[in-house]
Amino acid sequence: MNKENDTPECFGILEKVFPMTDKGLRQTPDECFYHCPLKTNCLQHAMATKAGVQVEEEIIERGTQSGVMNFFERWSRKKQVHRKKKK
């Protein structure tokens, strides 16, 4: 825990709170999911970083490859991600 704001050392670090699994998908570790009271804020903070934007791009590509997402939805979501990158 950080003394300044009472958050764990791993707070907002994407690779610790939402790592890639062996199957190529991201998953929250059990110690975060079941035992951390800050998990929602932590994951939101991690997804607001540049690494989080890359995760959003991964999700868009997976949706396109599986056929779940059509061209216009893909275009719209990629545009949103591009706007986030500029910020």
N, CA, C and O atoms as CSV, one atom per row, in Angstrom:
chain,resi,resn,atom,element,x,y,z
A,1,MET,N,N,0.832,-1.191,0.000
A,1,MET,CA,C,0.000,0.000,0.000
A,1,MET,C,C,0.873,1.248,0.000
A,1,MET,O,O,1.887,1.319,0.693
A,2,ASN,N,N,0.460,2.219,-0.783
A,2,ASN,CA,C,1.109,3.527,-0.759
A,2,ASN,C,C,0.584,4.286,0.450
A,2,ASN,O,O,-0.622,4.299,0.695
A,3,LYS,N,N,1.453,4.905,1.191
A,3,LYS,CA,C,1.042,5.657,2.382
A,3,LYS,C,C,0.233,6.895,2.011
A,3,LYS,O,O,-0.659,7.303,2.754
A,4,GLU,N,N,0.546,7.499,0.849
A,4,GLU,CA,C,-0.085,8.759,0.457
A,4,GLU,C,C,-1.585,8.618,0.219
A,4,GLU,O,O,-2.371,9.424,0.719
A,5,ASN,N,N,-1.985,7.609,-0.535
A,5,ASN,CA,C,-3.397,7.520,-0.916
A,5,ASN,C,C,-4.008,6.147,-0.660
A,5,ASN,O,O,-5.081,5.854,-1.187
A,6,ASP,N,N,-3.366,5.306,0.125
A,6,ASP,CA,C,-3.879,3.991,0.515
A,6,ASP,C,C,-4.276,3.114,-0.669
A,6,ASP,O,O,-5.314,2.453,-0.635
A,7,THR,N,N,-3.459,3.107,-1.705
A,7,THR,CA,C,-3.686,2.210,-2.838
A,7,THR,C,C,-2.546,1.205,-2.899
A,7,THR,O,O,-1.424,1.518,-2.502
A,8,PRO,N,N,-2.819,0.001,-3.392
A,8,PRO,CA,C,-1.752,-0.993,-3.519
A,8,PRO,C,C,-0.714,-0.549,-4.545
A,8,PRO,O,O,-0.994,0.300,-5.392
A,9,GLU,N,N,0.469,-1.119,-4.468
A,9,GLU,CA,C,1.552,-0.777,-5.396
A,9,GLU,C,C,1.173,-1.079,-6.845
A,9,GLU,O,O,1.652,-0.415,-7.764
A,10,CYS,N,N,0.322,-2.067,-7.048
A,10,CYS,CA,C,-0.052,-2.482,-8.400
A,10,CYS,C,C,-1.189,-1.640,-8.986
A,10,CYS,O,O,-1.591,-1.872,-10.126
A,11,PHE,N,N,-1.710,-0.683,-8.245
A,11,PHE,CA,C,-2.881,0.088,-8.669
A,11,PHE,C,C,-2.676,0.735,-10.040
A,11,PHE,O,O,-1.756,1.531,-10.232
A,12,GLY,N,N,-3.540,0.384,-10.982
A,12,GLY,CA,C,-3.536,1.002,-12.302
A,12,GLY,C,C,-2.479,0.493,-13.256
A,12,GLY,O,O,-2.338,1.034,-14.353
A,13,ILE,N,N,-1.728,-0.533,-12.875
A,13,ILE,CA,C,-0.713,-1.103,-13.763
A,13,ILE,C,C,-1.381,-2.220,-14.555
A,13,ILE,O,O,-1.682,-3.284,-14.015
A,14,LEU,N,N,-1.606,-1.971,-15.829
A,14,LEU,CA,C,-2.415,-2.855,-16.663
A,14,LEU,C,C,-1.903,-4.288,-16.685
A,14,LEU,O,O,-2.700,-5.220,-16.577
A,15,GLU,N,N,-0.615,-4.486,-16.820
A,15,GLU,CA,C,-0.071,-5.842,-16.916
A,15,GLU,C,C,-0.175,-6.618,-15.607
A,15,GLU,O,O,-0.011,-7.838,-15.605
A,16,LYS,N,N,-0.439,-5.944,-14.510
A,16,LYS,CA,C,-0.629,-6.636,-13.232
A,16,LYS,C,C,-2.101,-6.876,-12.940
A,16,LYS,O,O,-2.456,-7.912,-12.378
A,17,VAL,N,N,-2.965,-5.935,-13.313
A,17,VAL,CA,C,-4.384,-6.042,-12.964
A,17,VAL,C,C,-5.243,-6.612,-14.089
A,17,VAL,O,O,-6.400,-6.964,-13.859
A,18,PHE,N,N,-4.696,-6.708,-15.301
A,18,PHE,CA,C,-5.450,-7.257,-16.431
A,18,PHE,C,C,-4.470,-7.898,-17.419
A,18,PHE,O,O,-4.406,-7.502,-18.582
A,19,PRO,N,N,-3.701,-8.900,-16.942
A,19,PRO,CA,C,-2.654,-9.486,-17.782
A,19,PRO,C,C,-3.210,-10.406,-18.864
A,19,PRO,O,O,-4.343,-10.882,-18.785
A,20,MET,N,N,-2.380,-10.640,-19.873
A,20,MET,CA,C,-2.695,-11.567,-20.948
A,20,MET,C,C,-2.487,-12.991,-20.421
A,20,MET,O,O,-1.467,-13.277,-19.793
A,21,THR,N,N,-3.445,-13.878,-20.672
A,21,THR,CA,C,-3.314,-15.268,-20.242
A,21,THR,C,C,-2.620,-16.086,-21.326
A,21,THR,O,O,-2.313,-15.578,-22.405
A,22,ASP,N,N,-2.382,-17.342,-21.026
A,22,ASP,CA,C,-1.749,-18.246,-21.989
A,22,ASP,C,C,-2.608,-18.444,-23.234
A,22,ASP,O,O,-2.087,-18.755,-24.305
A,23,LYS,N,N,-3.907,-18.267,-23.100
A,23,LYS,CA,C,-4.834,-18.456,-24.223
A,23,LYS,C,C,-4.938,-17.227,-25.116
A,23,LYS,O,O,-5.669,-17.246,-26.106
A,24,GLY,N,N,-4.224,-16.168,-24.782
A,24,GLY,CA,C,-4.243,-14.959,-25.594
A,24,GLY,C,C,-5.361,-13.995,-25.254
A,24,GLY,O,O,-5.627,-13.058,-26.008
A,25,LEU,N,N,-6.019,-14.215,-24.125
A,25,LEU,CA,C,-7.079,-13.317,-23.665
A,25,LEU,C,C,-6.644,-12.666,-22.361
A,25,LEU,O,O,-5.807,-13.209,-21.640
A,26,ARG,N,N,-7.200,-11.526,-22.064
A,26,ARG,CA,C,-6.868,-10.836,-20.819
A,26,ARG,C,C,-7.867,-11.235,-19.739
A,26,ARG,O,O,-9.056,-11.416,-20.005
A,27,GLN,N,N,-7.357,-11.370,-18.512
A,27,GLN,CA,C,-8.205,-11.769,-17.399
A,27,GLN,C,C,-7.671,-11.170,-16.108
A,27,GLN,O,O,-6.461,-11.119,-15.888
A,28,THR,N,N,-8.576,-10.720,-15.265
A,28,THR,CA,C,-8.192,-10.182,-13.967
A,28,THR,C,C,-7.757,-11.333,-13.064
A,28,THR,O,O,-8.478,-12.325,-12.956
A,29,PRO,N,N,-6.600,-11.227,-12.412
A,29,PRO,CA,C,-6.147,-12.287,-11.501
A,29,PRO,C,C,-7.108,-12.450,-10.322
A,29,PRO,O,O,-7.780,-11.501,-9.918
A,30,ASP,N,N,-7.160,-13.668,-9.779
A,30,ASP,CA,C,-8.067,-13.955,-8.667
A,30,ASP,C,C,-7.814,-13.060,-7.460
A,30,ASP,O,O,-8.761,-12.626,-6.804
A,31,GLU,N,N,-6.532,-12.775,-7.158
A,31,GLU,CA,C,-6.247,-11.942,-5.977
A,31,GLU,C,C,-6.806,-10.535,-6.141
A,31,GLU,O,O,-7.153,-9.893,-5.149
A,32,CYS,N,N,-6.899,-10.051,-7.363
A,32,CYS,CA,C,-7.528,-8.742,-7.600
A,32,CYS,C,C,-9.049,-8.879,-7.576
A,32,CYS,O,O,-9.747,-8.116,-6.909
A,33,PHE,N,N,-9.538,-9.858,-8.311
A,33,PHE,CA,C,-10.978,-10.006,-8.509
A,33,PHE,C,C,-11.720,-10.255,-7.200
A,33,PHE,O,O,-12.772,-9.664,-6.958
A,34,TYR,N,N,-11.173,-11.129,-6.357
A,34,TYR,CA,C,-11.888,-11.522,-5.142
A,34,TYR,C,C,-11.469,-10.756,-3.888
A,34,TYR,O,O,-12.255,-10.642,-2.948
A,35,HIS,N,N,-10.249,-10.233,-3.861
A,35,HIS,CA,C,-9.740,-9.707,-2.601
A,35,HIS,C,C,-9.476,-8.204,-2.572
A,35,HIS,O,O,-9.231,-7.654,-1.499
A,36,CYS,N,N,-9.518,-7.534,-3.702
A,36,CYS,CA,C,-9.181,-6.110,-3.719
A,36,CYS,C,C,-10.448,-5.252,-3.777
A,36,CYS,O,O,-11.231,-5.377,-4.718
A,37,PRO,N,N,-10.656,-4.394,-2.796
A,37,PRO,CA,C,-11.843,-3.535,-2.805
A,37,PRO,C,C,-11.751,-2.398,-3.830
A,37,PRO,O,O,-12.749,-1.733,-4.107
A,38,LEU,N,N,-10.568,-2.177,-4.387
A,38,LEU,CA,C,-10.373,-1.088,-5.347
A,38,LEU,C,C,-10.336,-1.580,-6.788
A,38,LEU,O,O,-9.938,-0.830,-7.680
A,39,LYS,N,N,-10.741,-2.824,-7.036
A,39,LYS,CA,C,-10.552,-3.426,-8.357
A,39,LYS,C,C,-11.213,-2.641,-9.483
A,39,LYS,O,O,-10.626,-2.525,-10.559
A,40,THR,N,N,-12.388,-2.109,-9.283
A,40,THR,CA,C,-13.079,-1.386,-10.349
A,40,THR,C,C,-12.351,-0.091,-10.687
A,40,THR,O,O,-12.086,0.186,-11.857
A,41,ASN,N,N,-12.032,0.691,-9.686
A,41,ASN,CA,C,-11.301,1.943,-9.923
A,41,ASN,C,C,-9.920,1.675,-10.503
A,41,ASN,O,O,-9.448,2.412,-11.369
A,42,CYS,N,N,-9.285,0.633,-10.028
A,42,CYS,CA,C,-7.950,0.275,-10.498
A,42,CYS,C,C,-7.975,-0.082,-11.985
A,42,CYS,O,O,-7.149,0.404,-12.758
A,43,LEU,N,N,-8.917,-0.922,-12.377
A,43,LEU,CA,C,-9.013,-1.331,-13.779
A,43,LEU,C,C,-9.406,-0.152,-14.666
A,43,LEU,O,O,-8.899,-0.021,-15.780
A,44,GLN,N,N,-10.301,0.702,-14.186
A,44,GLN,CA,C,-10.661,1.897,-14.954
A,44,GLN,C,C,-9.450,2.801,-15.147
A,44,GLN,O,O,-9.246,3.352,-16.229
A,45,HIS,N,N,-8.658,2.949,-14.107
A,45,HIS,CA,C,-7.452,3.772,-14.189
A,45,HIS,C,C,-6.461,3.159,-15.184
A,45,HIS,O,O,-5.856,3.874,-15.982
A,46,ALA,N,N,-6.303,1.851,-15.133
A,46,ALA,CA,C,-5.382,1.161,-16.043
A,46,ALA,C,C,-5.849,1.274,-17.493
A,46,ALA,O,O,-5.029,1.458,-18.393
A,47,MET,N,N,-7.145,1.167,-17.726
A,47,MET,CA,C,-7.681,1.236,-19.090
A,47,MET,C,C,-7.652,2.655,-19.640
A,47,MET,O,O,-7.787,2.843,-20.849
A,48,ALA,N,N,-7.480,3.649,-18.789
A,48,ALA,CA,C,-7.409,5.042,-19.245
A,48,ALA,C,C,-6.004,5.412,-19.728
A,48,ALA,O,O,-5.797,6.518,-20.227
A,49,THR,N,N,-5.047,4.507,-19.587
A,49,THR,CA,C,-3.675,4.770,-20.028
A,49,THR,C,C,-3.513,4.411,-21.506
A,49,THR,O,O,-4.435,3.884,-22.129
A,50,LYS,N,N,-2.338,4.699,-22.055
A,50,LYS,CA,C,-2.067,4.339,-23.451
A,50,LYS,C,C,-2.105,2.832,-23.650
A,50,LYS,O,O,-2.539,2.356,-24.699
A,51,ALA,N,N,-1.657,2.082,-22.660
A,51,ALA,CA,C,-1.721,0.622,-22.748
A,51,ALA,C,C,-3.177,0.158,-22.799
A,51,ALA,O,O,-3.493,-0.828,-23.464
A,52,GLY,N,N,-4.052,0.861,-22.104
A,52,GLY,CA,C,-5.477,0.537,-22.134
A,52,GLY,C,C,-6.084,0.759,-23.504
A,52,GLY,O,O,-6.964,0.010,-23.930
A,53,VAL,N,N,-5.616,1.784,-24.194
A,53,VAL,CA,C,-6.088,2.047,-25.559
A,53,VAL,C,C,-5.682,0.891,-26.469
A,53,VAL,O,O,-6.449,0.497,-27.347
A,54,GLN,N,N,-4.497,0.350,-26.270
A,54,GLN,CA,C,-4.056,-0.799,-27.058
A,54,GLN,C,C,-4.930,-2.016,-26.783
A,54,GLN,O,O,-5.201,-2.801,-27.692
A,55,VAL,N,N,-5.371,-2.180,-25.543
A,55,VAL,CA,C,-6.268,-3.284,-25.200
A,55,VAL,C,C,-7.588,-3.121,-25.946
A,55,VAL,O,O,-8.141,-4.098,-26.450
A,56,GLU,N,N,-8.091,-1.901,-26.018
A,56,GLU,CA,C,-9.325,-1.653,-26.766
A,56,GLU,C,C,-9.151,-2.023,-28.233
A,56,GLU,O,O,-10.057,-2.585,-28.847
A,57,GLU,N,N,-7.986,-1.707,-28.795
A,57,GLU,CA,C,-7.716,-2.082,-30.184
A,57,GLU,C,C,-7.684,-3.597,-30.340
A,57,GLU,O,O,-8.171,-4.123,-31.341
A,58,GLU,N,N,-7.115,-4.308,-29.364
A,58,GLU,CA,C,-7.103,-5.775,-29.387
A,58,GLU,C,C,-8.529,-6.317,-29.422
A,58,GLU,O,O,-8.832,-7.244,-30.173
A,59,ILE,N,N,-9.391,-5.738,-28.614
A,59,ILE,CA,C,-10.785,-6.187,-28.536
A,59,ILE,C,C,-11.490,-5.964,-29.872
A,59,ILE,O,O,-12.244,-6.820,-30.333
A,60,ILE,N,N,-11.241,-4.820,-30.483
A,60,ILE,CA,C,-11.856,-4.515,-31.781
A,60,ILE,C,C,-11.399,-5.529,-32.828
A,60,ILE,O,O,-12.213,-6.040,-33.596
A,61,GLU,N,N,-10.112,-5.816,-32.859
A,61,GLU,CA,C,-9.587,-6.767,-33.844
A,61,GLU,C,C,-10.145,-8.164,-33.623
A,61,GLU,O,O,-10.475,-8.858,-34.585
A,62,ARG,N,N,-10.256,-8.589,-32.358
A,62,ARG,CA,C,-10.829,-9.911,-32.073
A,62,ARG,C,C,-12.282,-9.978,-32.527
A,62,ARG,O,O,-12.718,-10.989,-33.076
A,63,GLY,N,N,-13.029,-8.902,-32.298
A,63,GLY,CA,C,-14.431,-8.864,-32.715
A,63,GLY,C,C,-14.580,-8.912,-34.216
A,63,GLY,O,O,-15.510,-9.530,-34.734
A,64,THR,N,N,-13.672,-8.265,-34.916
A,64,THR,CA,C,-13.701,-8.268,-36.379
A,64,THR,C,C,-13.370,-9.653,-36.912
A,64,THR,O,O,-14.046,-10.153,-37.810
A,65,GLN,N,N,-12.339,-10.270,-36.366
A,65,GLN,CA,C,-11.911,-11.588,-36.832
A,65,GLN,C,C,-12.967,-12.655,-36.580
A,65,GLN,O,O,-13.112,-13.581,-37.379
A,66,SER,N,N,-13.695,-12.540,-35.494
A,66,SER,CA,C,-14.707,-13.546,-35.177
A,66,SER,C,C,-16.027,-13.294,-35.899
A,66,SER,O,O,-16.929,-14.130,-35.853
A,67,GLY,N,N,-16.144,-12.157,-36.561
A,67,GLY,CA,C,-17.362,-11.857,-37.305
A,67,GLY,C,C,-18.467,-11.252,-36.463
A,67,GLY,O,O,-19.591,-11.095,-36.940
A,68,VAL,N,N,-18.172,-10.913,-35.236
A,68,VAL,CA,C,-19.172,-10.337,-34.335
A,68,VAL,C,C,-19.440,-8.876,-34.671
A,68,VAL,O,O,-20.534,-8.365,-34.433
A,69,MET,N,N,-18.441,-8.214,-35.221
A,69,MET,CA,C,-18.519,-6.780,-35.472
A,69,MET,C,C,-18.520,-6.519,-36.980
A,69,MET,O,O,-17.681,-7.047,-37.710
A,70,ASN,N,N,-19.463,-5.707,-37.434
A,70,ASN,CA,C,-19.497,-5.375,-38.860
A,70,ASN,C,C,-18.572,-4.195,-39.162
A,70,ASN,O,O,-17.970,-3.626,-38.251
A,71,PHE,N,N,-18.462,-3.837,-40.417
A,71,PHE,CA,C,-17.532,-2.799,-40.863
A,71,PHE,C,C,-17.793,-1.458,-40.185
A,71,PHE,O,O,-16.857,-0.813,-39.712
A,72,PHE,N,N,-19.044,-1.036,-40.134
A,72,PHE,CA,C,-19.356,0.290,-39.593
A,72,PHE,C,C,-19.114,0.370,-38.086
A,72,PHE,O,O,-18.635,1.385,-37.582
A,73,GLU,N,N,-19.445,-0.695,-37.381
A,73,GLU,CA,C,-19.182,-0.709,-35.945
A,73,GLU,C,C,-17.673,-0.680,-35.690
A,73,GLU,O,O,-17.205,0.033,-34.801
A,74,ARG,N,N,-16.917,-1.449,-36.465
A,74,ARG,CA,C,-15.458,-1.464,-36.343
A,74,ARG,C,C,-14.894,-0.072,-36.617
A,74,ARG,O,O,-14.052,0.423,-35.867
A,75,TRP,N,N,-15.356,0.546,-37.681
A,75,TRP,CA,C,-14.893,1.883,-38.054
A,75,TRP,C,C,-15.183,2.883,-36.932
A,75,TRP,O,O,-14.323,3.685,-36.569
A,76,SER,N,N,-16.391,2.827,-36.390
A,76,SER,CA,C,-16.797,3.747,-35.336
A,76,SER,C,C,-15.942,3.558,-34.081
A,76,SER,O,O,-15.485,4.537,-33.490
A,77,ARG,N,N,-15.725,2.319,-33.675
A,77,ARG,CA,C,-14.942,2.052,-32.468
A,77,ARG,C,C,-13.478,2.412,-32.657
A,77,ARG,O,O,-12.838,2.913,-31.733
A,78,LYS,N,N,-12.940,2.160,-33.853
A,78,LYS,CA,C,-11.550,2.532,-34.126
A,78,LYS,C,C,-11.393,4.059,-34.084
A,78,LYS,O,O,-10.367,4.572,-33.639
A,79,LYS,N,N,-12.413,4.767,-34.548
A,79,LYS,CA,C,-12.381,6.228,-34.513
A,79,LYS,C,C,-12.377,6.722,-33.061
A,79,LYS,O,O,-11.657,7.664,-32.729
A,80,GLN,N,N,-13.168,6.096,-32.208
A,80,GLN,CA,C,-13.187,6.459,-30.791
A,80,GLN,C,C,-11.825,6.215,-30.143
A,80,GLN,O,O,-11.342,7.036,-29.362
A,81,VAL,N,N,-11.216,5.085,-30.474
A,81,VAL,CA,C,-9.901,4.758,-29.923
A,81,VAL,C,C,-8.866,5.761,-30.408
A,81,VAL,O,O,-8.000,6.188,-29.645
A,82,HIS,N,N,-8.958,6.132,-31.670
A,82,HIS,CA,C,-8.023,7.107,-32.231
A,82,HIS,C,C,-8.135,8.450,-31.502
A,82,HIS,O,O,-7.129,9.113,-31.250
A,83,ARG,N,N,-9.354,8.838,-31.172
A,83,ARG,CA,C,-9.562,10.086,-30.422
A,83,ARG,C,C,-8.935,10.007,-29.030
A,83,ARG,O,O,-8.356,10.979,-28.545
A,84,LYS,N,N,-9.055,8.839,-28.394
A,84,LYS,CA,C,-8.459,8.666,-27.072
A,84,LYS,C,C,-6.943,8.760,-27.141
A,84,LYS,O,O,-6.306,9.292,-26.232
A,85,LYS,N,N,-6.365,8.244,-28.219
A,85,LYS,CA,C,-4.910,8.299,-28.383
A,85,LYS,C,C,-4.423,9.737,-28.466
A,85,LYS,O,O,-3.352,10.065,-27.955
A,86,LYS,N,N,-5.206,10.592,-29.108
A,86,LYS,CA,C,-4.806,11.990,-29.278
A,86,LYS,C,C,-4.804,12.751,-27.963
A,86,LYS,O,O,-4.064,13.723,-27.814
A,87,LYS,N,N,-5.621,12.326,-27.006
A,87,LYS,CA,C,-5.724,13.037,-25.715
A,87,LYS,C,C,-4.509,12.840,-24.871
A,87,LYS,O,O,-4.437,13.369,-23.761
